[in-house]
Amino acid sequence: MSDSNYAACLCGKKRLKLNETNWKRHLTFCKVAKLKKNNTVVDVHNFFTKKRKINNEDVPEKDNCDQIDKCQFNNSTTIIDAVHSDSIHLASVTSDLSRSGNDFKSKQPVGTNHVDLSNDPDKYKMLVDLSPTIVDFLIKKGPMQPTVDDLPTRVFPKDKFGRSFQTSWYWKSLPGNVNVRRDWLSYSVSSDKMFCHHCLLFGRNINKAWSVDGVASWPRALQSMQIHECSEAHIEASLKLKLKKISLPILPLLEEKHRRDKAINKEIVLDLIDITFFLAKNYLVHLMSKRSPCLASYITKLQLSTKKQNVSLISNIRQNQLIGSLASAIRTSIQEELKTARFFSISIDSTFDLSRKEQISFVVRYVNSTVGTVSERLIALRESSVTTGFQLFNIFEKLCVDLSIDWEQYLVGQSYDGAQNMRGEFQGLKTYVQQKCPSATFIWCHAHRLNLIVAKSVGCNINAIDLFGNLESVYNFICGSKKRVAIYETKQDCYCSKRTRRLKRVATTRWMSHGYALDSILETFEAVIETLDDVRNNEGCNDQSTGHIAGCLIEYLLSRRFLLIAFCFKYIFEILGPVNILLQSKDLDLLSAMNSIHNAQLDIQNLRDGNIFNKILIDVNNFINKFSQFEFSDKLNQRIRRKKKMPGEEVSDDPIIDPLENFRVNTFYVCLDIINSAFDEYFDNSSIGIYKDLSLFSKKRLDEVKKNPASLPKDAFSMFCKVYGKYVDQDCLNKEYIHFSKIFTSFEENINLPKYLHGKDLIEKEGEEEFSSESESDNEIEMEPRKVLNVGSMKALYQIFHAGNLGSVFPTLNNALQIALTLPVSSASTERAFSKLKIIKTRLRTTMNNTRLEDLMLITCEQDMYKNSNKVLEIFASNSTELCKMII
């Protein structure tokens, strides 16, 4: 091979077998060679050679290192003096850390002059005690993790075997193709070594290799990192750093938030004044002109122009394009959050709209890891005339392809109502989904199940049937005539301190409608009776059937039988009503849902106590005394039905003679027993084994494991890992759970500020003597206990986990918590979307196409996702080249 083949470029590339043309092309366009010719960059390898040039003199490596270490120590001493000085601000610490002295600059390699070395671990590793200011700065700065792009030669220095540091070591791979960043790994550019950022700041210096000497053995680097990040000393240092982060002073932030809230409230009030003025004048252009002078000028220009504009920004086409741009921006934001969260669940439901089309709504539930909250978002609205399980599955699969959602990999739950096309064992939607994604656990909507329990209770006996049947009759009788409605509203004038009420309809499809109908009758009882009496006296003369119906309703409502059954169900609905509202919450988790349902069942069972029925009797008597102007009948006796003895029977049942006792046993207790059995029937979660594993995320279980780690069951999280084994490992989850239970209390107490920072303020009562100096000193020392979050739910537990930034310390436990929170509780969000659908698609908009309807639904339901107006502007301008010229 000729000598020309051994030629090399300044960047280090050798010619070898390149022909003359390609070699000249490389020499002409090589960027590294150009930079080196201009003396703007020097190879970083020069910094790690055996001899370095300092002030044009060759100095041995050992002497040079001594000088650099001495210079670094002097620089760090300067930093400590500057931080302890009262006149130096934190910014001076940043500048001192980011720059070295003049002597150090002369010894520093020229090739690293553009890399930020303010958090280089080799600078502060020799310091024994770091001041709080420097610690806070280094925590905010984080570890030094340069990439090859930050180095002038685009490569890390190599040892004599040709091995070097790898940027892939900044990430740790977990099961399920999940990568977690090692936020503790710090690489020193000046010494070409690895350090532990956490152990340098809060370590006990047990392992000096990671906190003092540094690690530079590249062949065993990955093994050393894995051993170190599992050590007790490293975990302890990491926890100390996380606690330090959440314990930083936040009083200035609270004051700033208070000022910001005042300014926002002021703007809100001003807008409300303008809106009120607009509604009074009903003049849209005036309001638009005031808020947008540019728009006012544009509208005036269009009105005065005699020529037709080539491009109009307020035409019908532009209106649809603008709506589509807004919806597209919102949909993109949801997709980005969904991609960050990874795990998600789906809820699907369908309904008829006014145009007699079947509309299907799709709602996703995921954990927003940025803010640590649970979100439920509407992502699509599709129209389909066929709603079989297979057809719904095809629509869902096509939707995921259109939105680039990897549902087969990250779908962890699904929740629908009790229809057979949804939860059918063979041809239901949930079966088709689980065939391709076994980890998609199906959860029957809890709110629908509770509504089925209410529906069973209101038809449990003849008294309950008569109660709600007559309530429906009262509603139909009064609200069926506008004249009777006017009379009913006029009769409510006696309730001058209350707003006018409307009668509610008893509908089985509307949750807790029975309770609302009963409350409306009891709260406006006097107005209802007087309305019925007025109708009987005035309309009954000409229409005898109307007068008869009004008389029958009055007779029933003025009976003790009605009051007894009404107040019995009032006690029942006071228990089931709040639970129903809770189950419709967007961010409710399964653990809280099951606890609330269990408590509701216990409260229903406690109603069998004899004292409760006595309280009902007292309430009935108080109600009768309140409306003493009416005469209530005491008729409770019912005809006793005698049963014929069957062959072999020798004893007959003795009937209960006392009417109240008979009502208590055969009506009230029967209703309670049916509700209790319905709870066991509809909320039997034995088929879903992960419920028991989810109970380990309660505070009670964490305290038990903290006191006795051996109390953790041997098969803990076995069913959970059986379903979600591709995301979490059972052994790692158990170890992290035990370790987290030990430090959970510390993080829980640091979430909130104490009620008093400097002790209770002494409140001197008027007329009393002053406290003695001894008592004053005692009160100054006394501190209020720190209020903690209610961690009866997994949501509150994850908020503590997220606030402490413990995801990198316990990655497996973090995945398990996110999956548990992602599991759906109910499909109430799809029902809420249909409520918005009724507002948008009115009888005047029945011809609206489904694309515009879906866009309007997204804007209405997810308006809080509209964050970037510039993105909307870009999408809107991309609709045509004329818009691009006018806007961009």
VEXLOLUM-947880 format. One record per residue (C-alpha): residue in one letter; x, y, z. Coordinates in steps of 0.2 Angstrom, whole numbers, padded with zeros to 4 digits, always signed. Each point is the difference from the previous one (the first is absolute). Layout:
# residues N
aXYZ
...
END
This chain:
# residues 888
m+0000+0000+0000
s+0007+0017-0005
d+0004+0014+0013
s-0015+0010-0006
n-0012-0014+0007
y+0007+0004+0017
a-0005+0019-0001
a-0012+0006+0013
c-0011+0015+0002
l+0000+0012+0015
c-0016-0008+0006
g+0009-0017+0002
k-0007-0009-0015
k+0013-0010-0011
r-0001-0001-0018
l+0003-0019-0002
k-0008-0006-0016
l-0009+0016-0004
n+0002+0006-0018
e+0007+0017-0004
t-0017+0008-0004
n-0008-0005+0017
w+0015+0004+0010
k+0001+0018-0007
r-0019+0002+0003
h+0003-0005+0018
l+0014+0012+0003
t-0010+0014-0008
f-0016-0002+0010
c+0007-0007+0017
k-0007+0012+0013
v+0011-0006+0014
a+0016+0003-0010
k-0006+0018-0004
l-0003+0003+0019
k+0017-0006+0004
k+0008+0010-0013
n-0008+0015+0007
n+0006-0005+0018
t-0018+0002+0006
v+0000-0018+0007
v+0013-0012+0006
d-0003-0019+0002
v-0005-0005+0017
h+0012-0014+0000
n+0014+0012+0003
f-0007+0003+0017
f+0003-0018+0005
t+0017-0004-0008
k+0015-0004+0010
k+0008+0017-0003
r-0010+0016-0002
k+0006+0017-0006
i-0002+0014+0013
n+0007+0017-0004
n+0010-0008-0014
e+0009-0012+0012
d-0001-0019+0001
v-0005-0005+0018
p-0003-0018+0005
e-0017-0006+0003
k+0002-0002+0019
d+0006+0018+0003
n-0014+0007-0011
c-0013-0010+0010
d+0007+0007+0016
q-0001+0018-0007
i-0018-0003-0006
d-0005-0007+0017
k+0008+0014+0009
c-0009+0012-0011
q-0017-0009+0002
f+0002+0000+0019
n+0004+0019+0000
n-0015+0003-0011
s-0011-0010+0011
t+0006+0010+0015
t-0004+0016-0009
i-0018-0007-0003
i-0002-0004+0019
d+0005+0018+0005
a-0011+0008-0013
v-0015-0010+0006
h+0002+0004+0018
s+0002+0018-0004
d-0017+0009+0003
s+0003+0011-0015
i+0002-0013-0013
h-0016-0007-0008
l-0003-0018-0006
a+0004+0006-0018
s+0018+0003+0005
v+0001-0018+0006
t-0006-0005-0018
s+0013+0011-0008
d+0014-0006+0012
l-0005-0018-0003
s+0000+0002-0019
r+0016+0009-0001
s+0017-0004+0007
g+0014+0012+0004
n+0012+0007-0012
d+0014-0012+0004
f-0013-0015-0002
k-0005+0007-0017
s+0018+0000-0006
k+0001-0018+0005
q-0017-0006-0006
p-0001-0007-0018
v-0005+0011-0013
g-0012-0013-0008
t-0012+0000+0015
n-0002+0019+0002
h-0018+0000-0007
v-0006-0014+0012
d-0009+0006+0016
l+0011-0007+0014
s-0009+0009+0014
n-0007-0017+0006
d+0016-0011-0004
p+0001-0012+0015
d+0019+0001-0001
k-0001+0018+0006
y-0008-0003+0017
k+0004-0018+0004
m+0014+0005+0012
l-0011+0011+0011
v-0005-0007+0016
d-0015+0011+0004
l-0010+0009-0013
s-0010+0015+0005
p-0019-0001-0002
t+0001+0013-0014
i+0012-0010-0010
v-0010-0016+0003
d-0016+0008-0006
f+0009+0007-0015
l+0007-0018-0004
i-0017-0008+0003
k-0009+0012-0012
k+0015-0002-0013
g-0001-0019+0001
p+0013-0012-0005
m+0012+0004-0014
q-0005-0011-0015
p+0009+0006-0016
t-0003-0008-0017
v+0011-0002-0015
d-0008+0016-0007
d+0007+0010+0015
l+0018-0006-0004
p+0010+0008-0014
t+0006-0017-0007
r-0017-0008+0001
v+0008-0014+0010
f+0004-0004+0018
p+0019-0003+0004
k+0006-0018-0002
d+0011-0010+0012
k+0015-0010-0006
f-0012-0015-0005
g-0011+0012-0011
r-0015+0000+0012
s-0009+0016+0006
f-0015+0007+0009
q-0017-0004-0008
t-0015+0012+0000
s-0011-0015+0001
w+0005-0003+0018
y-0011+0016+0004
w-0015-0012-0002
k-0006-0016+0009
s-0010-0012-0009
l-0015-0008+0009
p-0012-0014-0005
g-0013+0005-0013
n+0012+0011-0011
v+0000+0014+0013
n+0015+0011+0002
v+0003+0009+0016
r+0014+0014+0001
r+0013-0002+0013
d-0001+0017+0008
w+0014-0004+0011
l+0014-0004-0013
s+0012+0015-0002
y+0014+0000-0013
s+0015+0011+0003
v+0007+0007-0016
s+0016+0007+0009
s+0005-0017+0007
d-0009-0013-0012
k-0008-0009+0015
m-0017-0004+0006
f-0007+0006+0017
c-0017-0002+0010
h-0008+0017+0001
h-0011-0006+0015
c+0014-0008+0010
l+0012+0016-0003
l-0013+0011+0008
f-0008-0012+0013
g+0010-0016+0001
r+0009-0007+0015
n+0016-0003-0011
i-0002-0019+0003
n+0004-0003-0019
k+0014+0013-0004
a+0001-0006-0017
w-0016+0009-0005
s+0002+0015+0012
v+0019+0004+0001
d+0011-0009-0012
g-0012-0002-0015
v-0003-0016-0011
a+0009-0001-0016
s+0001-0019-0003
w-0011+0000-0016
p+0000-0019-0003
r-0009-0003+0018
a-0009+0017+0000
l-0017-0007-0003
q+0002-0013+0013
s+0006+0013+0012
m-0015+0011-0003
q-0012-0014+0003
i+0008-0005+0016
h+0001+0018+0006
e-0018+0005-0003
c-0006-0015+0010
s+0011+0004+0015
e-0008+0006+0016
a+0012+0015+0001
h-0005+0006-0017
i-0019-0002+0003
e+0002+0009+0016
a+0009+0015-0008
s-0013+0000-0014
l-0014+0001+0012
k+0009+0014+0010
l+0001+0010-0017
k-0018-0003-0004
l-0005+0006+0017
k+0011+0016-0002
k-0009+0004-0016
i-0017+0000+0007
s+0005+0009+0016
l+0007+0016-0008
p-0008+0016+0006
i-0016+0004-0009
l-0007+0015+0009
p+0006+0012-0014
l-0009-0011-0013
l-0016+0001+0011
e+0001+0019+0001
e+0003+0001-0019
k-0015-0011-0003
h-0011+0011+0011
r+0005+0015-0010
r-0003-0009-0016
d-0017-0006+0006
k-0005+0018+0004
a+0004+0006-0017
i-0009-0015-0009
n-0016+0004+0011
k+0001+0018-0005
e+0000-0005-0018
i-0014-0012+0002
v-0011+0013+0008
l+0003+0012-0014
d-0004-0013-0013
l-0016-0004+0009
i-0005+0019+0000
d+0003+0001-0018
i-0010-0016-0003
t-0015+0007+0010
f+0001+0016-0010
f+0000-0010-0017
l-0015-0011+0006
a-0009+0016+0004
k+0003+0009-0017
n+0001-0016-0010
y+0012+0007-0012
l+0014-0012-0005
v+0011+0011-0011
h+0002+0013+0014
l+0007-0014+0012
m+0011-0007-0013
s+0007+0017-0005
k+0004+0004+0018
r+0009-0016+0003
s+0009-0001-0017
p+0003+0016-0009
c+0008-0010-0015
l-0016-0010-0002
a-0011+0016+0001
s+0011+0008-0014
y-0002-0015-0010
i-0019-0001+0001
t-0001+0018-0004
k+0010-0002-0015
l-0011-0015-0006
q-0015+0011+0002
l+0006+0015-0009
s+0008-0010-0014
t-0010-0002-0016
k+0011-0014-0008
k-0001-0018+0005
q+0015-0005+0010
n+0011-0014-0007
v+0003-0007+0018
s-0012+0003+0014
l+0005-0004+0018
i-0018+0000+0006
s-0009-0011-0013
n-0008-0016+0004
i+0014-0010-0007
r+0013+0009+0010
q-0011-0003+0016
n+0000-0019-0003
q+0018+0001-0003
l+0003+0009+0016
i-0010-0012+0010
g+0009-0014-0008
s+0017+0008+0004
l-0005+0002+0019
a-0006-0018+0001
s+0016-0006-0009
a+0011+0010+0013
i-0010-0007+0014
r+0001-0018-0007
t+0019+0002-0002
s+0002+0006+0018
i-0009-0016+0006
q+0010-0011-0011
e+0016+0007+0007
e-0006-0002+0018
l-0005-0018-0004
k+0016-0004-0008
t+0009+0007+0016
a-0011-0010+0012
r+0002-0016-0011
f-0014-0010+0010
f-0018+0004-0003
s-0017-0007+0001
i-0016+0002-0011
s-0018+0003+0003
i-0013-0001-0014
d-0019+0004+0000
s-0013+0004-0013
t-0016+0010-0001
f-0013+0006-0013
d+0001+0019-0004
l-0014+0011-0007
s+0003-0005-0018
r-0003-0019+0005
k+0018-0004-0002
e+0010-0012+0011
q+0015+0010+0007
i+0014-0009+0009
s+0012+0009+0012
f+0018-0005+0004
v+0008+0006+0016
v+0017-0005+0005
r+0007+0001+0018
y+0018+0002+0004
v+0012+0007+0013
n+0007+0017-0004
s+0018-0003+0006
t+0004+0018-0002
v-0011+0006+0014
g-0004-0016+0008
t-0019-0001-0003
v-0013-0011-0008
s-0008+0006-0016
e-0015-0006-0010
r-0001+0007-0017
l-0012-0002-0015
i+0011-0004-0015
a-0014-0004-0013
l-0018-0001-0005
r-0005-0012-0013
e-0017-0004-0009
s-0005-0018-0003
s-0017-0007-0004
v+0006-0017+0006
t+0006-0002+0019
t+0004-0018+0001
g+0015-0005+0010
f+0010-0004-0015
q-0004+0016-0009
l+0004+0010+0015
f+0017-0009+0001
n+0003+0004-0018
i-0003+0018+0002
f+0011+0001+0016
e+0014-0009-0010
k-0001+0012-0014
l+0000+0015+0011
c+0016-0005+0009
v+0008-0002-0017
d-0006+0017-0005
l+0007+0008+0016
s+0016-0010+0001
i-0005-0008+0016
d+0009-0017+0004
w-0015-0008+0010
e+0006-0018-0002
q+0016+0005+0010
y-0006+0013+0013
l-0019-0003+0002
v-0002-0005+0019
g-0019+0002+0003
q-0017+0001-0008
s-0017+0006+0008
y-0017-0001-0008
d-0018-0001+0006
g-0009-0017+0002
a-0007-0002-0018
q+0003-0017-0008
n+0009+0008-0015
m+0013+0007+0013
r+0003-0013+0013
g-0006-0016-0009
e+0011-0015+0004
f+0001-0006-0018
q-0005+0014-0012
g+0002+0016+0011
l+0012+0014-0003
k+0011-0004+0015
t+0002-0018-0006
y+0007+0006-0017
v+0011+0012+0008
q+0007-0013+0013
q+0004-0012-0015
k+0013+0012-0006
c+0005+0008+0016
p-0002-0011+0015
s+0006+0013+0012
a-0016+0011-0004
t-0009-0004+0016
f-0019+0002-0001
i-0009+0010+0014
w-0019+0001-0001
c-0004+0019+0003
h-0003+0002+0019
a-0013+0014-0002
h-0011-0011-0011
r+0001-0014+0012
l-0005+0012+0014
n-0015+0006-0010
l-0005-0018-0002
i+0000-0002+0019
v-0011+0016+0001
a-0012-0007-0013
k-0002-0016+0010
s-0004+0009+0016
v-0014+0011-0007
g-0009-0015-0006
c+0003-0012+0015
n-0018+0001+0008
i-0017+0007-0003
n+0003+0015+0011
a+0016+0005-0010
i-0010-0003-0017
d-0014+0011+0006
l+0012+0014+0006
f+0010+0003-0016
g-0015-0004-0011
n-0010+0014+0008
l+0015+0011-0001
e+0000-0002-0019
s-0018+0003+0000
v+0002+0016+0009
y+0013+0006-0013
n-0010-0005-0015
f-0016+0008+0007
i+0007+0017+0005
c+0014+0001-0014
g-0012-0006-0013
s-0009+0017+0000
k+0008+0017-0001
k-0014+0007+0010
r+0003-0012+0015
v+0019+0004-0001
a-0004+0018+0002
i-0011-0004+0015
y+0013-0011+0008
e+0013+0014-0002
t-0012+0013+0007
k-0003-0011+0015
q+0018+0000+0004
d+0000+0019+0004
c-0001-0006+0018
y+0018-0005-0001
c+0006+0017-0002
s+0018-0004+0006
k+0002-0015-0012
r+0000+0000-0019
t-0014-0007-0010
r+0002-0019-0002
r-0006-0011-0014
l-0007-0017+0001
k+0012-0014-0005
r-0005-0015-0010
v+0003-0018+0005
a+0010-0007-0014
t+0010-0017+0001
t+0013+0006-0012
r+0005+0016+0010
w+0011-0005+0015
m-0008+0004+0017
s-0016+0008-0008
h-0010-0009+0013
g+0008+0010+0014
y-0001+0016-0009
a-0019-0002-0004
l-0003-0005+0019
d+0010+0016+0006
s-0010+0011-0012
i-0016-0006+0007
l+0005+0001+0019
e+0008+0017-0002
t-0015+0008-0009
f-0014-0011+0009
e-0011+0014+0004
a+0000+0007-0018
v-0003-0017-0007
i-0016-0003+0011
e-0007+0017-0003
t+0003-0001-0019
l-0009-0017-0001
d-0014+0007+0011
d-0002+0015-0011
v-0001-0011-0016
r-0013-0011+0008
n-0011+0014+0005
n+0002+0010-0016
e+0002-0013-0014
g-0009-0014+0009
c-0017+0008-0003
n+0002-0001-0019
d+0012-0015-0001
q-0005-0013+0013
s+0015-0012-0004
t+0012+0014+0003
g-0008+0004+0016
h+0000-0018+0005
i+0018-0002-0004
a+0005+0015+0010
g-0011-0006+0015
c+0009-0017+0000
l+0017+0008+0000
i-0005+0011+0014
e-0006-0015+0010
y+0016-0009-0002
l+0011+0014+0003
l-0009+0005+0016
s+0002-0018+0008
r+0012-0006+0013
r+0004-0015-0012
f+0007+0012-0013
l+0011+0009+0013
l+0007-0016+0008
i+0005-0007-0016
a+0006+0017-0007
f+0012+0003+0016
c+0006-0018-0001
f+0006+0003-0018
k+0006+0017+0005
y+0012-0009+0012
i+0005-0012-0013
f+0004+0013-0013
e+0010+0010+0012
i+0012-0014+0000
l-0001-0005-0018
g+0000+0017-0008
p+0017+0006+0005
v+0008-0016-0005
n-0009+0002-0017
i+0008+0017-0002
l+0017-0006+0005
l+0000-0015-0012
q-0003+0013-0014
s+0017+0009+0004
k+0013+0001-0014
d+0015-0003+0011
l-0008-0013+0012
d+0011-0016+0002
l-0006-0018+0003
l+0006-0001+0018
s-0010+0015+0005
a-0015-0006-0010
m+0000-0017+0009
n+0003+0008+0017
s-0015+0012-0003
i-0011-0014-0006
h+0005-0011+0015
n-0004+0014+0012
a-0017+0003-0009
q-0005-0018+0003
l+0005+0001+0018
d-0011+0016+0002
i-0014-0009-0008
q+0002-0015+0012
n+0000+0012+0015
l-0017+0007-0005
r-0007-0016+0007
d+0003+0006+0017
g-0016+0003+0009
n+0005+0018+0005
i+0001+0005-0018
f-0018-0005-0003
n-0005+0010+0016
k+0009+0015-0008
i-0010-0002-0015
l-0016+0000+0010
i+0005+0016+0009
d+0004+0008-0017
v-0017-0005-0006
n-0009+0008+0015
n+0011+0016-0002
f-0006+0001-0018
i-0018-0002+0005
n+0002+0014+0013
k+0008+0011-0012
f-0015-0001-0012
s-0013+0000+0013
q-0012+0009-0011
f-0002-0017-0010
e-0009-0015+0007
f+0010-0016-0002
s-0008-0017+0001
d+0007-0013+0011
k-0006-0015-0010
l+0014-0013-0001
n-0010-0016+0002
q+0000-0011-0015
r-0011-0015-0003
i+0008-0016+0008
r+0001-0013-0013
r-0002-0017+0007
k+0010-0014-0008
k-0007-0018-0002
k+0010-0013+0009
m+0009-0012-0010
p+0000-0019+0003
g+0011-0004+0015
e+0000+0018+0007
e-0005+0000+0018
v+0004+0018+0005
s-0006+0016-0009
d+0010+0017+0000
d-0007+0012+0012
p-0003+0017-0009
i+0007+0016+0008
i-0015+0009+0007
d+0009+0017+0004
p+0000+0011-0016
l+0016+0009+0004
e+0009-0017+0004
n-0007-0007-0016
f+0006+0014-0010
r+0017-0001+0008
v+0002-0018-0003
n-0009-0003-0017
t+0005+0016-0008
f+0015+0009+0007
y+0010-0015+0004
v-0005-0009-0016
c+0007+0015-0010
l+0016+0000+0010
d+0003-0018-0003
i-0003+0001-0018
i+0012+0014-0002
n+0013-0009+0011
s-0002-0016-0011
a+0001+0011-0016
f+0017+0007+0006
d+0007-0018+0002
e-0007-0004-0017
y+0006+0015-0010
f+0016+0004+0009
d+0007-0018+0001
n+0018+0004-0006
s+0007-0018+0004
s+0002-0002-0019
i+0012+0014-0001
g+0015-0006+0010
i+0010+0016+0000
y-0012+0008+0012
k+0009-0008+0015
d+0016+0006-0007
l-0006+0018-0002
s-0004+0000+0019
l+0018-0001+0004
f+0002+0018-0007
s-0011+0007+0015
k+0009+0009+0015
k-0006-0013+0012
r+0009-0014-0009
l+0016+0011-0002
d+0000+0003+0019
e-0002-0018+0003
v+0015-0005-0012
k+0010+0014+0008
k-0002-0007+0017
n+0003-0018-0005
p+0007-0003-0018
a-0003-0018+0003
s-0019+0003+0000
l+0000+0003-0019
p-0009-0016-0007
k+0011-0011-0010
d-0011+0001-0015
a-0001+0019+0001
f-0003+0007-0017
s-0001-0017-0008
m-0016+0003-0009
f+0005+0017-0005
c+0016-0005-0008
k-0009-0015-0008
v-0010+0012-0010
y+0013+0014-0002
g+0016-0010+0000
k+0007+0008-0015
y+0000+0017+0009
v+0005-0005+0018
d+0011-0014+0008
q-0008-0007+0016
d+0017-0002+0010
c+0005+0018-0004
l-0017+0006+0004
n+0000-0008+0017
k+0017+0006+0004
e-0004+0018-0005
y-0017-0001+0009
i+0009-0005+0017
h+0013+0014-0002
f-0013+0013-0005
s-0010-0005+0016
k+0014+0005+0011
i+0002+0018-0007
f-0018+0003-0005
t-0004+0009+0016
s+0015+0013-0002
f-0006+0004-0017
e-0018+0001+0005
e+0004+0013+0014
n+0010+0011-0012
i-0013+0002-0013
n-0010+0014+0009
l+0007+0015+0010
p-0004+0000+0019
k-0015+0010+0006
y+0012+0012+0010
l+0018+0003-0005
h+0005+0009+0016
g-0012-0007+0013
k-0018+0005+0004
d-0005+0018+0001
l-0006+0005+0017
i-0018+0006-0001
e-0003+0012+0015
k-0018+0000+0005
e-0009+0016+0005
g-0001+0002+0019
e+0013-0013+0004
e+0017+0002+0008
e+0016-0001-0010
f+0008-0017-0001
s+0016-0002+0011
s+0017+0000-0009
e+0002-0019+0004
s-0016-0004-0009
e+0004+0011-0015
s+0017-0009-0002
d-0009-0017+0001
n-0012+0006-0014
e+0014+0006-0011
i+0008-0017+0000
e-0016-0010-0003
m-0002-0004-0018
e-0016-0006-0008
p+0002-0018-0008
r+0002+0000-0018
k-0016-0004-0010
v+0002-0015-0012
l-0009-0005-0015
n-0014-0012+0001
v+0008-0015-0008
g-0015-0012+0001
s+0001+0000-0019
m+0013-0005-0012
k-0001+0018-0008
a+0006+0008+0016
l+0014-0013+0002
y+0006+0003-0018
q-0001+0019+0003
i+0012-0002+0014
f+0011-0012-0011
h+0000+0013-0014
a+0003+0015+0011
g+0016-0009+0007
n+0005-0004-0017
l+0003-0018+0005
g-0003-0008-0017
s+0018-0002-0004
v+0004-0007+0018
f-0015-0013-0001
p-0003-0002-0019
t-0010-0017+0001
l-0011+0007+0014
n-0003+0016-0010
n-0006-0011-0015
a-0011-0010+0012
l-0008+0016+0007
q-0003+0007-0017
i-0008-0015-0006
a-0011-0001+0015
l-0006+0018-0002
t-0003-0003-0018
l-0013-0014+0003
p-0017+0008-0003
v-0014+0001+0013
s-0015+0005-0010
s-0005+0006-0018
a-0008+0016+0007
s+0011+0010-0011
t-0008-0007-0016
e-0017+0005+0008
r+0006+0018+0003
a+0006+0001-0018
f-0018-0005-0006
s-0006+0014+0011
k+0011+0012-0010
l-0007-0008-0016
k-0018+0005+0004
i+0006+0018+0003
i+0010+0001-0017
k-0011-0010-0011
t-0017+0008+0002
r-0016-0002-0011
l+0007+0015-0010
r+0016-0009-0004
t-0006-0018-0004
t+0009+0001-0017
m+0017+0003+0007
n+0013-0012-0007
n+0009-0011+0012
t+0017+0008-0003
r-0005+0017+0006
l-0010-0008+0014
e+0015-0009+0006
d+0011+0015-0001
l-0013+0010+0010
m-0001-0014+0013
l+0019+0001+0002
i+0000+0018+0002
t-0014+0000+0013
c+0005-0015+0010
e+0019+0003+0000
q+0001+0019+0000
d+0014+0000+0013
m+0011-0009-0012
y+0001+0016-0011
k+0017+0006+0005
n+0009+0007-0015
s-0008+0012-0012
n+0015+0000-0012
k-0003-0018-0003
v-0018+0003-0005
l+0006+0014-0011
e+0012-0011-0009
i-0013-0014-0003
f-0013+0013-0006
a+0013+0008-0012
s+0004-0017-0007
n-0017-0002-0008
s+0004+0011-0015
t+0015+0009-0008
e-0010+0016+0001
l-0002-0001+0019
c+0019-0004+0001
k+0004+0016-0009
m-0012+0011+0010
i+0004-0007+0018
i+0018-0008-0001
END
